[in-house]
Amino acid sequence: MRLPNRESLGQRTIRRECTAHPLVRVVVRARSDADALEHALGRYVGLEARVETLGGAREPSEAEKLLDRGFNGLTIVMLGRDDERLRVLEGKYPFNYVFYVVPKAKPRNEHIHKLLEHYLKAKAVFRLSIGWLDEKRSYAIGGGRPLEGWEPNPRFDAYLATAGMRELAGRIFGVKPTLVLKRLEGEHYLYSGPRVVAKVKMSYEGLGVPFEKLSQAESDCASIEEQALLNREALEKLECGSVDFLKGLDADYVLVPWSGGKDSTAALLLARKAFGAKATPVFVDTGMEFDETLKHVDSVSQLLGVDPVRVRATVREALEAGASLPTVTDRWCTKLKVSAVQSLIREYARSGRVLVVVGDREAESPSRLERPAIIEHEDHVEAAPIKLWSAVHVQLYLALNKVPVNPLYEYGFFRIGCYMCPALRSWELNVMLRDGRLSYLQGKPFFRSFLDSRVKRQD
């Protein structure tokens, strides 16, 4: 596993006194273990995590008295093999308490870089703690029957399959999944209930989606609204942890870059709950947006009672002036979007402190896995309240709050961007070409050039 390189990020972690509520609390048995963890985590994650001890407690009954249940974020109880017996407490605590055993006698005996790996793995255990409830035909956060072939890798993510995903998978693979596990190198496991029914490969080149069908078994699944209600307690705990985290930060202005996608919408909801009307959404228009996204931003703005600040990133203008299409290795379009937001931030920063709340999740990419939850830039502080969440958490959270998602997800998209985004994979391209509701794209500027470039890269 590649470890975070703070120098390569070109950023500084925020000063320690700036927040009282980290996203993560790591609890170890003894002070010497805490010293080792603070040294390991402080170099990479800054204020994302706080380290505490059990005061040297060795017996479960003694440790239980000291391990309170009042922390709403993620608590990682990191044990060595000498203290593995404390793991019997695991069943007494809610899903946001992860008991993790380091393969050494004591955590302090582990190498510093290995301690960071264990920290990332423990967070993955939390994010991917999802099981299946047979009677409810629902997935459960922190409970239920174990899922076949499921493993908590820091780079994995999980999605509830939308109607569009099910329909397209049924046409291409002959199976209709209820859950998707995103693994590495474009590999995705499609689940029906607790079973893997197919393995597929999604690529940034061409239109092909190679697959291996494993089973004909299919399970009915409750609606996302029903699953959200069944998981209400866990979702409210997730919300409390993220809102506490944001409330620990102070600013005169709170800006939320809002793409109209699910993650930035969840970040906007949390920011509004933490800061009220002070939290202002910022929508960046590239001139290359899907019609669905533009309409969705307008409708959800009315629903939430917000008035987004709209800024222009001159992506379309650059293409019209002769710029080459963005690629996976040259995402110059992203630089233009970031520049547009940074210009707005500088305006606000002239008259006060600016907090930027982003919808980044660490399971999305290696770069986001490496990025701490709080970063101090020269003119603003950046905070990622859903950094620890899976896509399933986000989907259920929005459903619980009765906030509709961008229709593109219902068509079958996994992620939302511009209609010529280099991060769109072969799966999304199939949706764009097969779904009649998106036929208007054929007349959009540069869409045909984008498709031709993708097919050419496959050759």
C-alpha positions as CSV (number, residue, x, y, z in Angstrom):
1,M,0.0,0.0,0.0
2,R,1.4,3.4,-1.0
3,L,1.6,5.7,2.1
4,P,0.6,9.4,2.1
5,N,3.4,11.8,1.2
6,R,2.7,15.1,2.8
7,E,5.4,17.0,0.8
8,S,3.9,15.8,-2.5
9,L,0.5,17.3,-1.4
10,G,2.0,20.7,-1.1
11,Q,-0.3,21.4,1.9
12,R,-0.1,21.8,5.7
13,T,-2.3,20.2,8.2
14,I,-4.3,22.6,10.3
15,R,-3.0,23.8,13.7
16,R,-4.0,21.5,16.5
17,E,-6.0,24.1,18.5
18,C,-8.5,24.7,15.6
19,T,-10.9,21.8,16.2
20,A,-12.2,20.0,19.3
21,H,-14.0,17.2,17.4
22,P,-11.8,15.0,15.1
23,L,-13.4,12.4,12.8
24,V,-11.6,9.6,14.4
25,R,-10.6,8.6,18.0
26,V,-7.9,5.9,18.3
27,V,-7.8,4.3,21.7
28,V,-4.9,2.2,22.9
29,R,-4.2,0.5,26.2
30,A,-1.0,2.2,27.4
31,R,0.6,5.6,27.2
32,S,3.7,4.2,25.3
33,D,1.4,2.8,22.6
34,A,-0.3,6.2,22.3
35,D,3.1,7.9,21.9
36,A,3.9,5.6,19.0
37,L,0.4,6.2,17.4
38,E,0.7,10.0,17.8
39,H,4.1,9.9,16.1
40,A,2.8,7.8,13.2
41,L,-0.5,9.6,12.6
42,G,0.6,13.1,13.3
43,R,3.0,12.9,10.3
44,Y,0.2,12.1,7.9
45,V,-3.3,12.7,9.1
46,G,-3.0,15.8,11.4
47,L,-6.2,16.5,13.2
48,E,-8.3,13.8,11.5
49,A,-7.6,11.6,14.5
50,R,-7.0,12.0,18.3
51,V,-5.2,9.3,20.3
52,E,-6.4,8.3,23.8
53,T,-5.6,5.5,26.2
54,L,-7.4,3.1,28.5
55,G,-5.1,4.1,31.3
56,G,-3.3,0.7,31.1
57,A,-6.4,-1.4,31.7
58,R,-5.8,-5.0,31.0
59,E,-9.2,-6.7,31.9
60,P,-12.3,-6.2,29.8
61,S,-14.4,-5.1,32.8
62,E,-11.9,-2.5,33.7
63,A,-11.5,-1.3,30.1
64,E,-15.3,-1.1,29.6
65,K,-15.5,1.4,32.4
66,L,-13.0,3.7,30.8
67,L,-14.2,3.3,27.1
68,D,-17.1,5.7,26.9
69,R,-19.8,5.6,24.3
70,G,-20.1,9.4,23.9
71,F,-17.9,9.9,20.9
72,N,-20.0,10.2,17.7
73,G,-17.2,9.8,15.2
74,L,-15.3,6.6,14.6
75,T,-13.5,5.0,17.5
76,I,-10.7,2.6,16.7
77,V,-9.6,0.5,19.7
78,M,-6.2,-0.6,18.5
79,L,-4.8,-3.6,20.4
80,G,-1.7,-5.7,20.4
81,R,-1.8,-9.5,20.6
82,D,-1.0,-9.3,24.3
83,D,-4.3,-7.5,24.9
84,E,-6.5,-9.3,22.3
85,R,-8.8,-10.5,25.1
86,L,-10.2,-6.9,25.2
87,R,-11.8,-7.7,21.9
88,V,-14.6,-9.4,23.7
89,L,-16.0,-6.0,24.3
90,E,-16.7,-5.5,20.6
91,G,-20.2,-6.8,20.7
92,K,-21.2,-4.3,23.4
93,Y,-20.5,-1.2,21.3
94,P,-22.2,0.3,18.3
95,F,-21.0,0.0,14.7
96,N,-18.8,3.1,14.9
97,Y,-16.4,1.3,17.4
98,V,-13.9,-0.9,15.6
99,F,-11.7,-3.3,17.6
100,Y,-8.5,-3.8,15.6
101,V,-5.6,-6.1,16.5
102,V,-2.1,-5.3,15.4
103,P,0.0,-8.5,14.6
104,K,2.5,-7.5,17.3
105,A,2.6,-8.0,21.0
106,K,1.9,-4.3,21.4
107,P,1.1,-1.5,18.9
108,R,4.3,0.3,19.9
109,N,6.3,-2.7,18.6
110,E,5.1,-2.1,15.1
111,H,7.0,0.0,12.5
112,I,5.7,3.6,12.2
113,H,4.6,3.2,8.5
114,K,2.9,-0.1,9.4
115,L,0.9,1.7,12.1
116,L,-0.5,4.0,9.5
117,E,-1.4,1.0,7.3
118,H,-3.3,-0.5,10.3
119,Y,-5.1,2.8,10.8
120,L,-6.2,2.9,7.2
121,K,-7.4,-0.8,7.4
122,A,-9.3,-0.1,10.5
123,K,-11.1,2.8,8.8
124,A,-12.0,0.4,5.9
125,V,-13.5,-2.1,8.4
126,F,-15.8,0.7,9.5
127,R,-16.7,1.9,6.0
128,L,-17.4,-1.6,4.7
129,S,-19.2,-2.9,7.7
130,I,-22.3,-4.0,5.7
131,G,-24.3,-7.2,6.0
132,W,-27.5,-8.7,4.6
133,L,-30.8,-9.0,6.4
134,D,-32.8,-12.0,4.9
135,E,-36.1,-11.2,6.4
136,K,-36.0,-7.5,5.6
137,R,-34.4,-8.0,2.2
138,S,-32.1,-5.2,3.1
139,Y,-28.5,-4.3,3.6
140,A,-27.5,-3.3,7.2
141,I,-24.8,-1.0,8.4
142,G,-22.8,-2.7,11.1
143,G,-24.9,-5.9,11.1
144,G,-26.6,-8.7,9.2
145,R,-25.3,-11.8,7.5
146,P,-21.7,-11.5,6.1
147,L,-21.5,-10.9,2.4
148,E,-19.7,-13.4,0.1
149,G,-16.2,-12.4,-0.9
150,W,-16.3,-9.2,1.1
151,E,-13.1,-7.7,2.5
152,P,-12.3,-4.3,4.0
153,N,-9.6,-2.9,1.8
154,P,-8.8,0.8,2.2
155,R,-9.3,1.3,-1.6
156,F,-12.6,-0.5,-1.8
157,D,-16.0,1.2,-2.0
158,A,-19.6,0.0,-2.0
159,Y,-22.7,1.2,-3.9
160,L,-26.4,0.3,-3.7
161,A,-27.4,-0.6,-7.3
162,T,-29.8,1.9,-8.8
163,A,-32.6,1.0,-11.2
164,G,-30.4,2.0,-14.1
165,M,-27.5,-0.1,-12.9
166,R,-29.8,-3.1,-12.5
167,E,-31.4,-2.6,-16.0
168,L,-28.0,-2.2,-17.8
169,A,-26.4,-5.1,-15.9
170,G,-29.4,-7.3,-16.8
171,R,-29.0,-6.4,-20.5
172,I,-25.2,-6.9,-20.6
173,F,-24.6,-9.6,-18.0
174,G,-27.9,-11.3,-17.5
175,V,-28.0,-10.5,-13.8
176,K,-29.6,-7.7,-11.8
177,P,-27.4,-6.6,-8.9
178,T,-28.6,-5.0,-5.6
179,L,-25.1,-4.0,-4.4
180,V,-21.8,-3.3,-6.1
181,L,-18.3,-3.6,-4.5
182,K,-15.7,-1.4,-6.3
183,R,-12.4,-3.1,-6.0
184,L,-9.0,-2.3,-7.6
185,E,-8.0,-1.7,-11.3
186,G,-11.6,-1.2,-12.4
187,E,-12.8,-4.6,-11.0
188,H,-16.3,-4.6,-9.6
189,Y,-18.2,-7.4,-7.8
190,L,-21.9,-7.4,-8.5
191,Y,-24.0,-8.7,-5.6
192,S,-27.6,-10.0,-5.4
193,G,-28.5,-10.1,-1.7
194,P,-25.4,-11.6,0.1
195,R,-24.0,-13.4,-3.0
196,V,-21.6,-12.4,-5.7
197,V,-23.4,-13.0,-9.0
198,A,-20.8,-11.5,-11.5
199,K,-17.4,-9.8,-11.7
200,V,-17.0,-7.0,-14.2
201,K,-14.1,-4.8,-15.4
202,M,-14.7,-1.1,-16.0
203,S,-12.1,0.7,-18.0
204,Y,-11.1,4.3,-18.9
205,E,-10.5,3.1,-22.5
206,G,-13.0,1.9,-25.1
207,L,-16.6,0.8,-24.5
208,G,-16.1,-2.8,-23.5
209,V,-17.1,-4.1,-20.1
210,P,-15.7,-7.7,-19.7
211,F,-17.5,-9.8,-17.2
212,E,-17.7,-13.2,-15.6
213,K,-21.1,-14.4,-14.6
214,L,-20.9,-16.5,-11.4
215,S,-24.5,-17.3,-10.4
216,Q,-28.1,-17.2,-11.5
217,A,-29.3,-16.6,-8.0
218,E,-31.2,-13.4,-7.5
219,S,-32.6,-11.7,-4.4
220,D,-35.3,-9.2,-4.1
221,C,-34.3,-6.0,-2.3
222,A,-36.2,-3.4,-0.4
223,S,-36.3,0.1,-1.8
224,I,-33.6,2.5,-0.8
225,E,-36.1,4.5,1.2
226,E,-37.0,1.4,3.2
227,Q,-33.4,0.5,3.7
228,A,-32.7,4.1,4.9
229,L,-35.4,3.7,7.6
230,L,-34.0,0.4,8.7
231,N,-30.6,2.0,9.0
232,R,-31.8,5.2,10.6
233,E,-29.9,4.8,13.9
234,A,-26.6,4.2,12.1
235,L,-27.2,7.0,9.7
236,E,-28.0,9.4,12.5
237,K,-24.7,8.4,14.2
238,L,-22.8,9.1,11.0
239,E,-24.5,12.5,10.8
240,C,-23.7,13.4,14.4
241,G,-20.0,12.5,14.0
242,S,-19.7,14.6,10.9
243,V,-21.7,17.6,12.3
244,D,-19.7,17.5,15.5
245,F,-16.5,17.5,13.4
246,L,-17.7,20.6,11.4
247,K,-18.9,22.4,14.5
248,G,-15.3,22.1,15.9
249,L,-14.2,24.5,13.2
250,D,-14.8,28.2,13.1
251,A,-15.1,30.5,10.2
252,D,-16.8,33.7,9.0
253,Y,-17.7,32.2,5.7
254,V,-18.6,28.6,4.9
255,L,-18.4,27.6,1.2
256,V,-19.5,24.2,-0.2
257,P,-18.4,23.3,-3.7
258,W,-21.5,21.5,-5.1
259,S,-21.4,19.6,-8.3
260,G,-24.9,18.2,-8.1
261,G,-23.5,14.8,-7.3
262,K,-24.4,12.7,-4.3
263,D,-21.2,13.3,-2.2
264,S,-21.2,17.1,-2.5
265,T,-25.0,17.1,-1.8
266,A,-24.4,15.1,1.4
267,A,-21.6,17.5,2.4
268,L,-24.0,20.5,1.8
269,L,-26.6,18.9,4.0
270,L,-24.1,18.4,6.8
271,A,-22.7,21.9,6.5
272,R,-26.2,23.4,6.7
273,K,-26.9,21.3,9.8
274,A,-23.7,22.5,11.4
275,F,-23.7,26.2,10.3
276,G,-27.2,26.9,9.1
277,A,-27.6,29.6,6.4
278,K,-23.9,30.5,6.7
279,A,-23.1,27.4,4.6
280,T,-23.3,28.6,0.9
281,P,-23.2,26.2,-2.0
282,V,-20.9,27.0,-4.9
283,F,-21.8,25.5,-8.3
284,V,-19.1,25.5,-11.0
285,D,-20.5,25.5,-14.6
286,T,-18.0,24.3,-17.2
287,G,-20.3,24.8,-20.1
288,M,-20.2,21.0,-20.6
289,E,-22.7,19.9,-18.0
290,F,-25.4,17.3,-18.5
291,D,-28.9,18.8,-18.8
292,E,-30.0,16.6,-15.9
293,T,-27.3,18.1,-13.6
294,L,-28.4,21.7,-14.3
295,K,-32.0,20.9,-13.7
296,H,-31.2,18.9,-10.6
297,V,-29.2,21.8,-9.0
298,D,-32.1,24.1,-9.6
299,S,-34.7,21.8,-8.1
300,V,-32.7,20.8,-5.1
301,S,-31.8,24.4,-4.5
302,Q,-35.5,25.2,-4.2
303,L,-36.0,22.1,-2.0
304,L,-33.3,23.1,0.5
305,G,-33.9,26.8,0.3
306,V,-30.4,27.7,-0.9
307,D,-29.2,30.1,-3.5
308,P,-25.9,28.8,-4.9
309,V,-23.1,31.1,-5.9
310,R,-22.5,30.2,-9.6
311,V,-19.0,30.5,-11.1
312,R,-17.8,29.7,-14.6
313,A,-14.8,27.4,-15.4
314,T,-13.9,28.1,-19.0
315,V,-13.6,24.5,-20.1
316,R,-15.9,24.9,-23.1
317,E,-14.2,28.1,-24.1
318,A,-10.8,26.4,-24.0
319,L,-12.0,23.6,-26.2
320,E,-13.5,26.0,-28.6
321,A,-10.1,27.8,-28.7
322,G,-8.4,24.6,-29.8
323,A,-7.4,22.8,-26.5
324,S,-7.2,19.0,-26.8
325,L,-9.7,16.9,-24.9
326,P,-8.8,16.2,-21.3
327,T,-7.5,12.8,-20.5
328,V,-6.9,10.7,-17.4
329,T,-3.3,11.8,-17.4
330,D,-4.0,15.4,-18.3
331,R,-7.0,16.7,-16.5
332,W,-6.5,20.3,-17.3
333,C,-10.3,20.8,-17.0
334,T,-10.0,20.1,-13.2
335,K,-7.4,22.8,-12.9
336,L,-9.8,25.3,-14.4
337,K,-12.6,24.3,-12.0
338,V,-10.3,24.5,-9.0
339,S,-9.0,27.9,-10.2
340,A,-12.6,29.2,-10.5
341,V,-13.4,28.2,-6.9
342,Q,-10.1,29.5,-5.6
343,S,-10.8,32.9,-7.2
344,L,-14.1,33.0,-5.3
345,I,-12.4,31.9,-2.1
346,R,-9.9,34.8,-2.4
347,E,-12.8,37.3,-2.6
348,Y,-14.3,36.0,0.6
349,A,-10.9,35.7,2.4
350,R,-10.3,39.5,2.0
351,S,-12.9,40.1,4.7
352,G,-12.8,37.0,7.0
353,R,-11.9,33.4,7.6
354,V,-13.1,30.9,5.0
355,L,-14.0,27.3,5.6
356,V,-14.5,25.1,2.5
357,V,-16.5,22.0,3.1
358,V,-15.9,19.3,0.4
359,G,-17.6,16.0,-0.4
360,D,-14.4,14.1,-0.8
361,R,-14.4,10.4,0.4
362,E,-11.2,8.5,0.8
363,A,-12.5,5.4,-1.0
364,E,-12.8,7.3,-4.2
365,S,-9.2,7.4,-5.2
366,P,-5.6,7.0,-3.9
367,S,-5.2,10.8,-3.7
368,R,-8.2,11.2,-1.5
369,L,-7.2,8.3,0.7
370,E,-3.9,10.2,1.2
371,R,-5.5,13.5,1.9
372,P,-6.2,14.4,5.6
373,A,-9.7,15.4,6.6
374,I,-8.6,18.9,7.6
375,I,-6.1,20.9,5.5
376,E,-5.0,24.5,6.0
377,H,-4.3,26.5,2.8
378,E,-3.0,30.0,2.8
379,D,-6.4,31.6,2.5
380,H,-8.8,29.0,3.8
381,V,-9.3,25.8,5.7
382,E,-10.7,22.7,3.9
383,A,-12.7,20.1,5.7
384,A,-14.1,16.7,4.5
385,P,-16.9,15.6,6.8
386,I,-17.8,12.4,4.8
387,K,-14.2,11.3,4.3
388,L,-14.9,8.0,6.1
389,W,-18.2,7.2,4.5
390,S,-18.9,4.6,1.7
391,A,-21.2,5.4,-1.2
392,V,-23.8,3.3,0.5
393,H,-23.7,5.6,3.5
394,V,-24.2,8.6,1.2
395,Q,-27.1,7.0,-0.7
396,L,-28.9,6.0,2.4
397,Y,-28.3,9.3,4.1
398,L,-29.8,11.3,1.2
399,A,-32.8,8.9,1.1
400,L,-33.4,9.3,4.9
401,N,-33.4,13.1,4.4
402,K,-35.7,12.8,1.4
403,V,-33.2,14.6,-0.8
404,P,-33.4,13.3,-4.4
405,V,-30.2,12.3,-6.2
406,N,-29.2,13.4,-9.6
407,P,-31.2,11.4,-12.2
408,L,-28.0,10.3,-13.8
409,Y,-27.5,7.9,-10.9
410,E,-30.8,6.4,-11.6
411,Y,-29.8,6.0,-15.2
412,G,-26.9,3.9,-14.0
413,F,-24.0,6.3,-13.4
414,F,-21.6,5.7,-10.6
415,R,-20.2,9.2,-10.6
416,I,-21.3,12.6,-12.0
417,G,-19.1,15.0,-14.0
418,C,-19.2,16.7,-17.4
419,Y,-20.4,14.8,-20.4
420,M,-16.8,14.5,-21.7
421,C,-15.1,13.9,-18.4
422,P,-12.0,11.7,-18.7
423,A,-13.0,9.9,-15.4
424,L,-16.1,8.4,-17.1
425,R,-15.6,4.7,-17.5
426,S,-16.7,2.2,-20.1
427,W,-19.8,1.5,-17.9
428,E,-21.0,5.2,-18.0
429,L,-20.3,5.4,-21.7
430,N,-22.6,2.4,-22.3
431,V,-25.3,4.2,-20.3
432,M,-24.8,7.4,-22.4
433,L,-25.1,5.5,-25.6
434,R,-27.9,3.0,-24.6
435,D,-30.3,5.2,-22.6
436,G,-32.7,7.1,-24.9
437,R,-33.1,9.9,-22.3
438,L,-29.5,10.9,-23.1
439,S,-29.8,10.9,-26.9
440,Y,-29.6,14.7,-26.8
441,L,-25.8,14.3,-26.1
442,Q,-25.3,13.5,-29.7
443,G,-25.9,17.1,-30.5
444,K,-23.7,18.5,-27.7
445,P,-20.4,20.2,-28.6
446,F,-17.4,17.9,-28.5
447,F,-19.3,14.8,-27.5
448,R,-18.6,12.9,-30.7
449,S,-15.0,13.8,-30.5
450,F,-14.9,12.5,-26.9
451,L,-16.5,9.2,-27.9
452,D,-14.1,8.8,-30.9
453,S,-11.1,9.4,-28.6
454,R,-12.3,6.8,-26.2
455,V,-12.7,4.2,-28.9
456,K,-9.4,5.1,-30.4
457,R,-7.6,4.6,-27.1
458,Q,-9.0,1.1,-27.0
459,D,-7.3,0.3,-30.3
